[in-house]
Amino acid sequence: MSRFALVNSVLYDSWPAPHVARFRDGDTGSGVHASRRQTITRVLAGVATESLIAEYVDPWTDERVCRSWTALGGAADNRYTLDLVPALRRSTTPKLLVWGEDDLHETVEYAERFAAEMPRTTLVRIPHADHIPTENAPDRTGRALAGFFAPQRHSDRSSDHDPAFPSRRGHPRADARTSRAAADPYGEDRLRTPSSRPPAAVAVADGEPGPGQSPAHDTSAARPVTC
């Protein structure tokens, strides 16, 4: 992996959140469904509509999904996340954090700590967004992720990065692209911090299914949803 991004992810000892830990005793009935609906309504905030809420909550209408989700909550232990910290502190892989500032459980303070402690980490804060900034601020979230992974594809292949590729300096269009990327690689200049950024695949870490999905589905490429 040459770089990775996290969107309102579990960090350090932030998991399990209290609203998940309370179900460790195995309540798989209406309590889980009602709790999920309440949490999803809150984190969607200003974009919450009845149809969108219903789409997110729909997986929990299945008793099997409730059992699977409560099993996930019961097995949650922050030691697994904390075990990663020493390796992350040694890692020189470029890292991007995109964070909704209003998240009550995966709070922005965790992201600030991570950005301060982990090498080559950039934090993009999304104001007025909760745990699902892809819903609250899809344009800004998308620009931050696209800018992190895409814009320097050509400059990464210059001789500055790999002697196997000839330099494109001196080519007018290449110089223009390089200037624009250097000026604002994220499209969010006031929010970024300096770091070198080669391309790679996004890794969105989150423990919940997206709308219409069950927890068994791979959600790494899906929208991040509530923990």
C-alpha positions in Angstrom: 0.0 0.0 0.0 1.6 3.3 -1.1 -0.9 5.5 0.8 -4.2 5.3 2.6 -7.1 7.5 3.8 -9.4 7.2 6.8 -12.8 8.9 7.0 -14.1 9.3 10.6 -12.5 6.0 11.5 -11.8 4.2 14.8 -8.5 5.5 16.2 -6.7 4.6 19.4 -9.2 3.6 22.1 -12.3 5.2 20.5 -13.9 1.8 20.0 -16.3 0.5 21.0 -18.4 3.6 21.3 -20.8 3.6 24.2 -23.9 3.2 22.0 -22.4 0.0 20.7 -20.9 -1.4 23.9 -24.3 -1.2 25.6 -25.5 -4.1 23.4 -22.8 -6.5 24.4 -25.3 -8.6 26.4 -26.9 -9.7 23.1 -30.1 -7.7 22.7 -31.1 -8.6 19.1 -34.7 -7.3 19.2 -36.4 -3.9 18.8 -33.8 -2.2 21.0 -31.0 -2.6 18.4 -33.3 -1.4 15.6 -34.5 1.6 17.6 -30.9 2.5 18.6 -29.6 2.3 15.1 -32.4 4.5 13.8 -31.7 7.1 16.5 -28.0 7.1 15.9 -28.3 7.3 12.1 -30.8 10.1 12.3 -28.4 12.1 14.4 -25.3 11.5 12.4 -27.0 12.3 9.1 -28.0 15.7 10.7 -29.2 18.2 8.2 -29.4 15.8 5.3 -31.6 13.3 7.2 -34.8 12.4 5.2 -37.1 9.6 6.0 -36.2 7.7 2.9 -32.4 8.0 3.6 -32.8 7.0 7.2 -34.9 4.0 6.1 -32.2 3.0 3.6 -29.5 3.0 6.3 -31.7 1.3 8.9 -33.0 -1.4 6.5 -30.3 -4.0 7.2 -31.3 -4.1 10.9 -34.8 -5.2 10.1 -33.3 -8.7 9.6 -32.8 -10.6 12.8 -29.7 -12.2 11.4 -28.2 -8.8 10.8 -29.0 -7.8 14.4 -27.3 -10.9 15.7 -24.2 -10.3 13.5 -24.0 -6.7 14.6 -24.3 -7.4 18.3 -21.6 -10.1 17.9 -19.4 -7.5 16.3 -20.1 -5.2 19.3 -19.4 -8.0 21.8 -16.0 -8.8 20.2 -15.0 -5.1 20.0 -11.8 -4.5 21.9 -9.6 -1.4 21.5 -6.4 -3.4 22.1 -6.5 -4.4 18.4 -6.4 -0.8 17.4 -3.8 0.2 20.0 -1.6 -2.6 18.9 -1.2 -0.8 15.5 0.1 2.4 17.0 3.8 1.6 17.2 3.9 0.5 13.5 2.0 3.6 12.4 4.4 5.8 14.2 7.2 4.2 12.2 5.3 4.3 8.9 6.3 6.8 6.2 3.3 5.9 4.0 1.3 9.1 3.2 -1.9 9.2 5.2 -5.0 11.3 4.9 -7.7 11.8 7.6 -11.0 13.3 6.4 -13.0 14.1 9.5 -16.5 15.5 10.2 -16.0 17.9 13.1 -19.3 17.2 14.8 -18.7 13.4 15.3 -19.6 12.7 19.0 -17.8 9.4 19.3 -14.9 9.3 16.8 -14.2 12.9 17.8 -11.9 15.2 15.9 -9.5 15.2 18.8 -8.6 11.6 18.0 -7.8 12.7 14.4 -5.8 15.7 15.7 -3.7 13.4 17.9 -3.2 10.9 15.0 -2.1 13.7 12.7 0.4 15.0 15.3 1.9 11.6 16.1 2.0 9.8 12.8 4.5 10.7 10.1 3.2 12.2 6.8 -0.4 12.5 7.9 -2.7 15.3 6.6 -6.0 16.1 8.4 -8.8 17.6 6.5 -11.6 18.8 8.8 -15.1 19.0 7.5 -17.2 21.6 9.4 -20.9 20.9 10.2 -20.4 17.2 9.4 -20.9 14.3 11.7 -19.8 10.6 11.4 -20.8 10.4 7.7 -19.2 13.4 6.0 -19.8 11.8 2.6 -23.5 12.6 3.3 -23.1 15.9 5.0 -20.5 17.3 2.7 -20.0 15.0 -0.3 -18.3 17.6 -2.5 -15.6 18.6 0.0 -15.1 15.0 1.1 -14.8 13.8 -2.5 -12.3 16.6 -3.4 -10.1 15.8 -0.5 -10.0 12.1 -1.3 -9.6 12.6 -5.1 -6.9 15.2 -4.5 -5.0 12.9 -2.3 -5.0 9.9 -4.7 -5.2 11.4 -8.2 -3.6 14.7 -9.1 0.1 13.9 -8.8 0.0 10.7 -10.9 2.0 12.4 -13.6 4.5 14.2 -11.4 5.0 11.0 -9.4 6.4 9.4 -12.6 9.1 12.1 -13.0 12.8 11.4 -12.5 12.4 13.1 -9.1 10.5 10.0 -7.9 11.7 7.2 -10.0 14.8 7.2 -12.3 13.1 4.8 -14.6 10.8 7.6 -15.7 12.2 10.6 -17.6 11.4 14.0 -16.3 8.5 15.9 -17.9 9.8 19.3 -16.7 9.9 21.9 -19.4 6.7 20.6 -21.1 4.2 23.5 -20.8 1.2 21.3 -19.9 3.2 19.2 -17.4 4.5 22.4 -15.8 1.0 23.8 -15.5 -0.3 20.6 -13.9 2.6 20.6 -11.5 2.1 24.2 -10.6 -1.6 23.7 -9.9 -1.0 20.6 -7.9 1.8 22.2 -5.8 -0.5 25.2 -5.2 -3.4 23.2 -3.9 -3.3 19.4 -4.2 -6.5 18.9 -2.3 -8.7 21.7 -3.7 -8.8 22.6 0.0 -5.7 24.7 0.4 -6.5 26.2 3.8 -7.2 22.8 5.3 -4.1 20.9 4.2 -0.7 20.3 5.7 2.4 19.7 3.6 3.4 16.2 2.6 4.4 14.2 -0.5 1.6 12.2 -2.1 2.0 9.3 -4.5 -1.2 7.4 -5.7 -2.8 4.3 -4.2 -6.2 2.8 -3.2 -8.4 4.3 -0.6 -8.9 2.4 2.6 -12.0 3.5 4.5 -12.1 1.9 7.9 -15.5 1.6 9.5 -17.4 -1.2 11.2 -20.9 -0.8 9.7 -22.7 -1.7 6.5 -23.9 0.9 4.0 -27.5 1.3 3.0 -29.1 -2.0 1.9 -26.0 -4.0 2.9 -25.5 -6.6 5.5 -22.4 -6.7 7.8 -21.1 -9.6 5.8 -20.5 -7.4 2.8 -17.2 -5.8 2.1 -17.7 -2.1 2.7 -14.2 -0.9 2.0 -15.3 0.8 -1.2 -18.7 1.9 0.1 -19.7 5.0 1.9 -18.6 5.0 5.5 -21.6 4.7 7.9 -22.3 4.8 11.6 -20.5 2.8 14.3 
